[in-house]
Amino acid sequence: TTFSSFSRVTNFFRGALQPQPEGAASDLPPPPDDEPEPGFEVISCVELGPRPTVERGPPVTEEEWARHVGPEGRLQQVPELKNRIFSGGLSPSLRREAWKFLLGYLSWEGTAEEHKAHIRKKTDEYFRMKLQWKSVSPEQERRNSLLHGYRSLIERDVSRTDRTNKFYEGPENPGLGLLNDILLTYCMYHFDLGYVQGMSDLLSPILYVIQNEVDAFWCFCGFMELVQGNFEESQETMKRQLGRLLLLLRVLDPLLCDFLDSQDSGSLCFCFRWLLIWFKREFPFPDVLRLWEVLWTGLPGPNLHLLVACAILDMERDTLMLSGFGSNEILKHEAQSGRSGGGG
């Protein structure tokens, strides 16, 4: 499964990047002479060795979470708790509470009373912003092309977001109205960025889990803090991520890189959607929930999603290389692939 492949890849890099003890023998080849013979280039190739087998742990339960709640409702041993979430994810019944911490809406260090006061403050702030767009008359909106454009794009995207999910299915589903209202309010919160296609994909699982308009909005804002560069018009952030993914893949699987180069797919443009919306359309909905909460722990570093992409490519390696797909076929294959993370 992708999750087991992801665990092996991640565990390998965690070990490989640890500094060696002083005096330990190095597996790396010796550096080339300062003055190599003219006309020759010394190329070093590092053998990575086999990847260790890693099994994911059980999800964090409500009982385990409760053991981390100390006096005054303050969470204790947070690094240990994050490590458990990283290795096993969360029980579905715990997500509504835990995601508020993982996405920065509630502070890991705050007390229960501080959290209540914070929620009251953020509730007032949310409805003030929501009132800004709700109070705009149709005549005013006609003169505000930017707001009108955001509203039209949001309505179009919301109408086709996760419609097979019971929380959003049906023509008059209240979940669709909440998606619409939260995304329009986000335009007031971050007017420079506004709404860009794909944001509804990021909000949908959050609203599904949180099931509260205000809390879901602020959790979505926390997620957007992590990925807002993905939606910038310059696309510099996306280009940088694809470049880093290519560097990782060249270390992990140079033969696959050579194959993709030969098929005019060496730029990994077929991975663009994966990174843009964090694999939202690449996995079944329940697996997306598990994957995201693992990524939100921030362990072992901010580029963990690139290792997830490497794990997908590792799974797809034989299919791609044995099929001899060209660039168009690779793009089509990856767009249509359904994957299962095995639920663990």
N, C-alpha and C positions, 0 to 999 in steps of 0.2 A: 504494500500500500504506500501511498505518498507519505503518510505520517511516519511509517517505519523507515522509509528511505530518507526522509527529512531528518529523523533522529540520528541515523548513522552519519549523514553528512555533517550535521551540526556538531555531533560529538567528536568527529575527526578534527574539525577545525578548532574546537575548544582545546584539544590536546596538542595539536600541531603548533598552536600559537603561544603555548606556554614557554617561558624562557628556560633554557637548559641550565642545569646546575653547573657551577663553575668547575672547569676541569673535565667535564663530560665530553666524550668523543662525539664529534659531529658527523651526521650522515651526509652533510652537504659536501660536494666536491671542493677541492682546494681552489682558491682564486687563481685565475690565470696569471702568467708572468706579466710584469708591467710592460714589457716590450716584446710582444709576440712576433713571430716571423712574418715579414711583410707578405701580404696577399692571402693571409689566413685569418679566420675569425674563430675564436673559441666560444662554443655555445654550451652552456650548462643546462642539464636536465635533471630535475629532482624527482626521484622515485618516491611516491607517497606511501606505498605499501597498502595492505588490505584495510578496509574500514571495519571498525569493531561493530559487533551486533549490539543494538541497544533496544530495550523494551520500554515502552511508556508505562508510567505508573497509573494508579487509579485516580479518578477525579477527586478534587477536594470536596468534601461533604459539608453540610451545614454544621454538623457536630464538630468537625475539625476546625472550621472557621471560628466557631464559638469559643474554642479553646484558646484562640489568639486574641480574644476580646478581654481587655483588662479593666481595671477600675475606671469608672467614668465613661466606659464605652470606647476607650482608646485602644486601637489595635497594637499588639505587641509582636515582637519577632517577625517583623514585616519581611526582611530578606528571606527568611526561611519559608514564609508563606508564598512569596513570589516564586521561589524555586519549585515549590510544590505545584503551583499553577502552571509553571512552565513545563514540568514533567508529566502532568496528568490532566490539566485543564480543570474545569469546574463542573459540579453537578448542576443540571439545569435549574433546579429550584433555588440555587444560590446566586445565579447570574445577575438577577435584578439588583441585588445589593452589591455584589463584588464589582460589577462593571463600573459602578459610579466611582470606585476608588481607582481602578485600573485606568480610567479615562480622565482622571484628574478633577472630576466634579466635586468629590469629597476628598478631604486630606487624610492621608494615612495616619497623621499625628493628631488629628482633631478628636475632641471628646464628643459624646452623643449630643450634649447641649449645643456645642459649637456647630455641629452638623445641622441641627434643627434651625439655628439662627441663619446659617449660610443658605439653606434651602429657602427660607422665607425671603431673604434678600434677593436671591436669584429668581424667585418666582415673580416678585414685583418687577425686576429688571426685564424679564422675558415679556410680560404683558405690556409694559411700556413700549417695547420695540414692536410687538405685534400690532399695537394700536396705530403705530406710524403708518403701516401699509393698509390697514383696514379702514382708516379714516380718509384715504385718498379717494376722491370722487372719480367717476368714469371720465369726466371732462379733464380733470387734472392728469389722470393716467394717460390720456391721449396726447398730452403735451410732454409727457415724460417717457420718451422712447425706451430708455434703459429699463425702467421698472416694468413697462409693458412687455418688453422682450423677455425679462426674467420670468414674469408670470406665465407667458405663453409657453416658454421652454419647460418650466416646471410642470405645468398642466399636462403637457405632452408626455414627459418622462414618467410622471407619477402614474399615468393611465396604463403604463405597460411595465411597471415595476413589480416583480414577484406576484403576479396575478394568480399563479397556481397555489400560492400559500393561503391557507384558510383565513389568515389574519387580514389579507388584502383582496380576496376574491369577491366577485359580485360587483354589480354596477353602482350600488349605493353604499359601499363599504365605508364605515367611519374611519378605518385605518388609512384610507386614501386621503381623506380630508385632513387628517393629522400630518401625513407626509407633506401635503401641499402647504399647510400653515407653517410647519417648522422650517421648511426650505425657504419660504418667502420671508420669514422672520430672520433667517440667517443672512439674507440679502441686506437687511437693515443692520445687522450686527457687523457684517464685513462687506460693506458696500463696494469697496474696491475690487474684491474678488467676485462677489455676487454669486450667481449660480452658474455652474458649468456642468455639462452633460456627464453623468457618472456619479454625481453626488447623491442622487436618490438611491443608488445601489449601496452606498455606505450608510445611509440613514436607516434603510429598511430593516436590517437585522437588529439595530439598536432599539428602534421603536418596538419591534416585535418582542424583544426581551424586557425592556423597561416598562412598556405599556403605561406611560405617563407622559403627557405632552411636554411639560416643563423639564422634567428630568432627562427625557430623551434628547431635547434640544441641547442642553449643556453637555451631555455625554457626546453628542455629535460634534459640538464645538471642540471638545478635547481630542476627538479623533482627527478632526480637520487640522488641528495644530500639528499633528504628526505628518499629514499628507498634503497640506494645502499647496506645497510646491509642485505637486503632480498636476495641478489644474491651472498653473500660471500659463499665460499666453505664449511666453517665450519657449516653453517646454525644455528649458535648460536642465531642470531637475530630473526630468524623465531621461534626457540624453545622458546625464551623468550616471544615473542608476543603470541604464543599459550598458554603459561602458564598464562599470564595476562588475556587472553580471558576466560580461564577456571575459574579464580578467579572471574571475573565479572559475569559470568554465574551462579556461585554458589550462589552469592548474589541475582541475579535477579530471578533465577528459579532453586532452588535446586532439585525439582522433575524431571525436564528435565535432569539435571546432573546425577541423580541417574539412570534414564532410559538409558542414553548414556553409563554409566559405565556398566550396565547390558548387553549391546549389544557390549561390547569391543570397544566402540567408545569414551570413556571418554577422550582420548588424543586430541580429536577434529582434528584429522589429515585430515578429510574431509573439514576442513576450510582452509587448507594450501594454496590452489590456491587463495582463497578470499583475503588473506592478502598479498600474494606474489605480485600480480599485481593489487591490490586495486580494486577488484570486476569487473575488465574489462570484463570478460567473463560471469558474473552473471547477467548483466542487458542489455537491449537494448542500442544501441550506444548513442542516445540522452540523456538517463538517466545517462550514465557514465560521459558525459560532465558536467551535472549539479552536480552530486555527487562529482566529483574531485574538481571543483572550490569551493565547500563548504568546503571540507577537506583542501584545500590549504590555507584557511584563517587562519588556526592554532587555531581556536576557537572550543571549550573552552580550548583545550589543545592538546598535540601532539598525544594522543592515541584515538582520535575520531573515527578512522576507526575500532577500537575494538568495539565501541558501535554500529556502523553500522552492524558489524557481529552479535552482540547480537540482533539487530532488525530483521535480517534475520531469526535467530533461533527462535525468538518470533513468526514470521509469520509461520514458518514451524513446530512449536511445535506439534500441534494436528495431522498433517499428519504423523510425525515421530512416535509419541507415540501410536496413534491408529492403525497404520499399523503393529506395532511390527517388523519393519525392523531390520535385523541383520546388522553387520558392513559393509558387502559388499553392501547390498541394500541401506544403508544410503549413502555410498560413491557414488554409481551409481545415486541415486535420486538427490543428490545435484549437481552432475556433469551435469545432464540433465535439471535441473530446469531453466525455463525462468521466469524472474521477471520483473515487471513494477513498476517504482517509481511513476507513476501517472503524470509525467511531471511537478510536482510542487515542 
